[in-house]
Amino acid sequence: MKNLLTIYKGQELSTLSQDQLDQLSIVDIHSILLVEDPEKIPVIIKKLSQEKLLALVDLSSWNKDRFDVVNFTTWLKVILAMQPFEALQQIKRLDQPELALFLTSVVELSWFNVEQNYDGNPFITPDRTFVIYPREDDNNDGESEIYRVAVDVINLSYLESTQYGRSLCLDAMKSIKATDEEDCYRVKNARLADEGIPSYIDALELFHYEDPTKLLKRIIKMVGDKSCKKSPPISEYIISEFAVVPKSYWDSFDVSPELLDSIQVELSALLTASVVMNNTATAGEKYIREVIERSKNYFDLGMELIKDNTSVRFNELLQYVQLRHIFRLGFSLVVDLRKNANNLKIAIEAMKRPDVVTPDEEEFIKKLTLPIPLFQKTLLDKAIPFENLVQLKEARKMLSELAGKVIKTN
């Protein structure tokens, strides 16, 4: 079977060829660029293929379904730091509708009238065709860095030709932000999907709650059902090194070599979806690894619960059961615990007796009620991670004892 995992690890991006960079996950490329020597970043960008560059820019330039002007500006600033000819070549490689969306989000364009006196200090294009002001609805002004970047992009476009400069300005002038943003969003999703990055909505499906008892029964029934028989992936996958689980992880599950590659890819895809769901695909290595570890714990909990409740061999189970069901099983166990903790918290608040629980017990309940799977970017406030069923059962027991204590007090 063809090896579906293609990963380059521990190499400087600036030393890789375009072909090698094409085999890297854009999540890995972005995480490296965050800590890369600024002088090397333009070199890396120029080596990226058209498809890779566009996907990389899209990865950080959208906040769910909204275009992020500030992050898009960061890419433009890197490009504008190059020599004019090189910068122009990179500007022309960007998605032009997305570039027009940026401009219409930042500037107001109108036709230049030689007989009109213009207030302030607007930018007038070299061909004296357009007058450009900052958009007032963004509390912008002529000194805004984002506005200056927009003007620099337009000015640079005229270096290519008057026709190209006018075309870019006309695209921005005719742009209807809400409509064009929706169009660009669809293109962006397709582009990232080609890179193995699901949309936020697709990733959200992974974290759908199901009753753990019913889901466990359904999973067991899938084994041996011909309609549930899985097919192996048929295309090559580019997986982030953060999302790859070592082959040694599967040793205890007695997974056959014929099934191993397929299962690795399937789990890596789930973990990538969890990174998207947690909004950490561009947050840096520390955050990505934290999300991956937490999300893998959900899968581990699901696997452990199945093992405790069936004698079916995992090698057979994994031929029929989609890994997302196992992931969701573990996730739903944690959600159930959170629901119970939240009910207890509400009961304590209703009693108006905060002294019913000790400060440590109150902190324990608070930790259990924190949002999952999302948590604050600071990593200071986050839900309690559960690595195995023993920890989960212990937390459930403690919560039950606290509930009994509250009931007696009431």
C-alpha positions in Angstrom: 0.0 0.0 0.0 1.2 3.5 -0.8 2.5 5.5 2.1 -0.1 8.2 2.6 1.9 10.3 5.1 4.3 12.7 3.6 6.1 14.8 6.3 9.3 16.8 6.5 10.5 17.5 10.0 13.3 19.5 11.5 14.5 21.2 8.3 14.8 25.0 7.7 12.2 26.1 5.3 14.6 28.4 3.4 16.7 25.4 2.5 13.8 23.4 1.0 12.9 23.3 -2.7 9.5 24.2 -4.0 8.6 20.6 -4.4 9.6 19.9 -0.8 7.6 22.8 0.5 4.6 21.6 -1.4 4.7 18.4 0.7 4.6 20.3 4.0 1.4 21.0 5.8 0.5 24.7 5.7 -0.1 24.5 9.5 3.5 23.5 9.9 4.8 26.1 7.5 2.8 28.8 9.4 4.0 27.7 12.8 7.6 27.9 11.6 7.2 31.3 10.0 5.9 32.7 13.4 9.4 32.2 14.8 11.4 32.4 11.6 14.1 35.0 11.0 12.3 37.9 9.3 14.9 38.1 6.7 14.3 34.5 5.6 10.5 34.9 5.2 10.5 36.6 1.8 12.9 33.9 0.5 10.4 31.2 1.7 7.4 33.0 0.2 9.1 33.3 -3.2 9.8 29.5 -3.1 6.2 28.6 -2.4 4.0 27.4 -5.3 1.0 29.4 -6.2 -1.4 27.0 -4.6 0.7 26.8 -1.4 1.0 30.5 -1.0 -2.7 31.2 -1.5 -3.6 28.5 1.0 -1.1 29.8 3.5 -2.5 33.3 3.2 -6.0 32.1 3.6 -5.2 30.0 6.7 -4.5 33.2 8.7 -6.6 35.7 6.8 -10.0 34.4 7.8 -11.7 34.3 11.2 -14.3 31.6 10.7 -16.4 33.1 7.9 -15.1 36.7 8.2 -12.2 38.2 6.3 -9.4 39.4 8.6 -8.1 42.6 7.2 -5.3 43.0 9.8 -3.9 39.5 9.2 -4.1 39.9 5.4 -2.2 43.2 5.9 0.6 41.3 7.6 1.2 39.3 4.5 1.2 42.4 2.3 3.7 44.1 4.6 6.1 41.1 4.2 5.7 41.3 0.4 6.1 45.1 0.2 9.4 44.7 2.1 10.8 43.0 -1.0 12.4 44.9 -3.9 9.6 46.5 -6.0 9.8 44.1 -8.9 9.8 41.0 -6.6 7.0 42.6 -4.5 4.9 43.1 -7.6 5.3 39.6 -8.7 4.1 38.3 -5.4 1.2 40.7 -5.3 0.1 39.4 -8.7 0.2 35.8 -7.3 -2.3 36.6 -4.6 -6.0 35.9 -5.0 -7.2 39.0 -6.9 -10.8 38.9 -5.6 -9.4 38.6 -2.1 -7.0 41.5 -2.8 -10.0 43.6 -4.0 -11.9 42.6 -0.9 -9.0 43.9 1.2 -8.9 47.2 -0.6 -12.6 47.9 -0.5 -12.5 47.1 3.3 -9.8 49.7 3.8 -10.2 52.6 1.3 -12.9 54.6 -0.5 -12.3 55.0 -4.2 -13.9 57.6 -6.4 -13.2 59.1 -9.9 -10.8 62.0 -9.9 -12.3 65.3 -10.9 -9.7 67.9 -11.9 -12.1 70.8 -11.1 -12.8 69.6 -7.6 -10.8 70.6 -4.5 -10.3 67.6 -2.2 -10.2 68.0 1.6 -7.5 66.3 3.6 -4.6 64.6 1.9 -6.1 61.8 -0.4 -4.0 59.6 -2.5 -4.4 60.3 -6.2 -3.3 57.5 -8.6 -0.4 58.2 -10.9 -2.7 58.3 -13.9 -4.9 60.8 -12.1 -7.9 58.6 -12.5 -8.9 57.7 -8.9 -9.0 59.5 -5.6 -8.5 57.3 -2.5 -9.5 58.1 1.0 -9.5 55.9 4.1 -12.8 54.3 4.9 -14.5 56.5 7.5 -16.6 53.6 8.9 -13.4 51.9 10.1 -12.3 54.9 12.2 -9.4 55.1 9.8 -7.3 58.1 8.7 -4.4 58.9 6.4 -1.9 57.9 9.0 -3.3 54.4 9.5 -0.7 51.7 8.8 -3.3 49.5 7.1 -4.4 52.5 4.8 -0.8 53.2 3.9 -0.3 49.5 3.0 -3.4 49.7 0.8 -2.1 52.8 -1.0 1.4 51.2 -1.4 -0.3 48.1 -3.1 -2.2 50.4 -5.5 0.9 52.5 -6.2 2.9 49.3 -6.8 0.3 48.0 -9.2 0.8 51.0 -11.4 4.5 50.1 -11.8 3.4 47.0 -13.7 1.2 49.1 -16.1 -1.5 51.7 -16.0 -3.9 49.1 -17.2 -3.1 46.7 -14.3 -3.3 49.6 -11.7 -6.7 50.7 -13.1 -8.0 47.2 -13.2 -7.2 46.7 -9.5 -8.8 50.0 -8.5 -11.9 49.2 -10.6 -12.2 45.8 -9.0 -12.1 47.4 -5.5 -14.5 50.2 -6.6 -17.1 47.7 -7.9 -16.7 45.3 -5.0 -19.8 44.7 -2.8 -18.1 43.6 0.4 -20.8 41.3 1.8 -21.3 39.5 -1.5 -17.6 39.3 -2.4 -16.7 38.2 1.1 -19.1 35.2 0.7 -17.6 34.3 -2.7 -14.0 34.5 -1.4 -15.0 32.4 1.6 -16.3 29.6 -0.6 -13.1 29.7 -2.7 -11.0 29.8 0.5 -12.7 26.7 1.9 -12.1 24.7 -1.2 -8.5 25.8 -1.3 -7.9 24.8 2.3 -9.7 21.5 1.8 -7.2 20.6 -0.9 -4.6 21.1 1.8 -6.4 18.8 4.2 -7.8 21.7 6.4 -11.5 21.4 6.9 -13.8 24.4 7.3 -14.9 25.5 10.7 -18.4 24.2 10.0 -17.1 20.8 8.9 -14.8 20.6 12.0 -17.7 21.5 14.2 -19.4 18.2 13.1 -16.7 16.3 14.9 -17.8 17.8 18.3 -21.4 16.8 18.0 -22.7 15.4 21.3 -24.4 12.0 21.4 -25.7 10.0 24.4 -22.6 7.9 25.3 -24.6 4.8 26.2 -26.6 4.8 22.9 -23.5 5.7 20.9 -21.5 2.9 22.4 -24.2 0.4 21.5 -24.3 1.7 17.9 -20.6 1.4 17.6 -20.6 -2.2 18.6 -23.4 -3.0 16.2 -21.3 -1.5 13.3 -18.7 -4.3 13.5 -19.5 -6.9 10.9 -22.1 -4.7 9.2 -21.2 -4.7 5.5 -22.8 -1.3 5.0 -20.3 0.1 7.5 -17.2 -1.4 6.0 -14.6 1.3 5.5 -12.5 2.0 2.4 -8.9 3.1 2.7 -7.9 6.6 1.6 -7.2 6.7 -2.1 -5.2 9.9 -2.3 -2.0 11.2 -0.8 -2.4 13.3 2.3 -0.3 16.1 3.6 -0.5 15.8 7.4 0.8 18.3 10.0 3.6 16.8 12.1 1.6 17.9 15.1 -1.3 15.6 14.2 0.6 12.5 13.4 0.3 9.8 16.1 3.3 7.5 16.3 2.9 3.9 15.0 3.9 2.7 18.4 0.6 4.1 19.8 -1.3 1.4 17.9 0.8 -1.5 19.2 -1.4 -2.2 22.2 -4.5 -2.3 19.9 -3.0 -5.1 17.7 -3.7 -3.2 14.5 -2.5 -5.0 11.4 0.1 -3.4 9.1 -2.4 -3.4 6.2 -4.7 -1.2 8.3 -2.2 1.0 10.0 -1.5 3.6 7.4 -5.2 4.2 6.8 -5.9 4.5 10.5 -3.1 6.9 11.0 -4.4 9.2 8.3 -7.9 9.0 9.6 -6.9 10.0 13.1 -4.6 12.7 11.9 -7.5 14.2 9.9 -9.6 14.2 13.1 -6.9 15.9 15.1 -6.5 18.5 12.3 -10.2 19.2 12.5 -9.9 19.7 16.3 -7.1 22.3 15.7 -9.5 24.2 13.3 -12.3 23.9 15.8 -10.2 25.4 18.6 -9.1 28.3 16.3 -5.4 27.4 16.9 -4.2 26.5 13.4 -2.3 29.8 13.3 -1.7 30.2 17.1 1.8 28.7 17.3 3.3 25.4 18.1 2.6 25.5 21.9 -1.1 26.0 21.4 -1.4 23.5 18.6 0.3 20.7 20.6 -2.0 21.5 23.6 -5.1 21.1 21.4 -3.8 18.0 19.8 -3.0 16.4 23.2 -6.4 17.3 24.6 -8.3 16.1 21.5 -6.4 12.8 21.4 -7.6 12.3 25.0 -11.2 12.2 23.7 -10.2 9.5 21.3 -8.4 7.6 24.0 -11.4 7.7 26.3 -13.6 6.4 23.6 -11.2 3.5 22.8 -10.9 2.6 26.5 -14.7 2.6 27.0 -15.2 0.3 24.0 -12.5 -2.0 25.3 -14.2 -2.2 28.7 -17.5 -3.1 27.1 -16.8 -5.5 24.2 -14.5 -8.4 23.4 -14.3 -7.4 19.7 -10.7 -7.2 18.5 -9.7 -3.6 17.6 -8.3 -4.7 14.3 -11.8 -5.8 13.3 -13.5 -2.8 15.0 -11.4 -0.3 13.1 -12.3 -1.8 9.7 -16.0 -0.9 10.3 -16.1 2.0 12.8 -15.3 5.5 11.7 -12.8 7.0 14.1 -14.9 10.1 14.5 -17.5 7.9 16.3 -14.9 6.8 18.8 -13.7 10.4 19.2 -17.2 11.6 19.7 -17.8 8.9 22.3 -15.0 10.1 24.5 -15.9 13.7 23.9 -19.5 13.0 24.9 -18.4 11.4 28.2 -16.7 14.7 29.1 -19.7 16.7 28.0 -21.9 14.6 30.3 -19.6 15.4 33.2 -19.7 19.1 32.4 -23.5 19.1 32.3 -23.6 17.5 35.7 -21.1 20.0 37.1 -23.0 22.9 35.7 -26.3 21.6 37.2 -24.6 21.4 40.6 -23.2 24.9 40.2 -26.7 26.2 39.4 -28.1 24.4 42.5 -25.5 25.9 44.8 -26.1 29.4 43.4 -29.9 29.0 43.8 -29.4 28.1 47.5 -27.4 31.3 48.0 -25.1 29.3 50.3 -21.6 29.5 48.9 -20.3 28.1 52.1 -21.8 24.7 51.2 -18.5 23.8 49.3 -14.9 24.6 50.2 -12.8 26.9 48.0 -11.0 23.8 46.6 -14.4 22.1 45.8 -15.7 25.3 44.2 -12.6 25.5 42.0 -13.0 21.9 41.0 -16.6 22.5 39.9 -15.5 25.7 38.1 -12.9 23.7 36.2 -15.4 21.1 35.1 -17.8 23.8 33.8 -15.3 25.5 31.6 -16.1 25.4 27.8 -15.0 22.4 25.9 -13.3 21.9 23.5 -12.6 25.6 23.2 -10.5 27.4 25.9 -8.9 30.8 26.3 -5.9 31.6 24.2 -3.9 32.4 27.3 -4.1 28.7 28.4 -4.8 30.0 31.9 -8.4 29.0 32.1 -9.1 25.6 30.5 -11.2 22.5 31.2 -9.7 19.7 33.2 -8.0 17.2 30.8 -8.9 13.5 31.2 -6.3 11.1 29.9 -8.1 7.9 30.9 -11.4 6.5 32.2 -10.0 6.2 35.8 -9.5 9.9 36.0 -13.0 10.5 34.5 -14.6 8.1 36.9 -12.8 9.7 39.9 -14.1 13.1 38.9 -17.6 11.8 38.4 -17.4 10.2 41.9 -16.2 13.4 43.5 -19.0 15.3 41.7 -21.6 12.8 43.0 -20.3 13.2 46.6 -20.6 17.0 46.3 -24.1 16.7 44.9 -25.1 14.5 47.9 -23.5 17.0 50.3 -25.5 19.9 48.7 -28.8 17.9 48.8 -28.3 17.1 52.5 -27.6 20.8 53.3 -30.7 21.8 51.4 
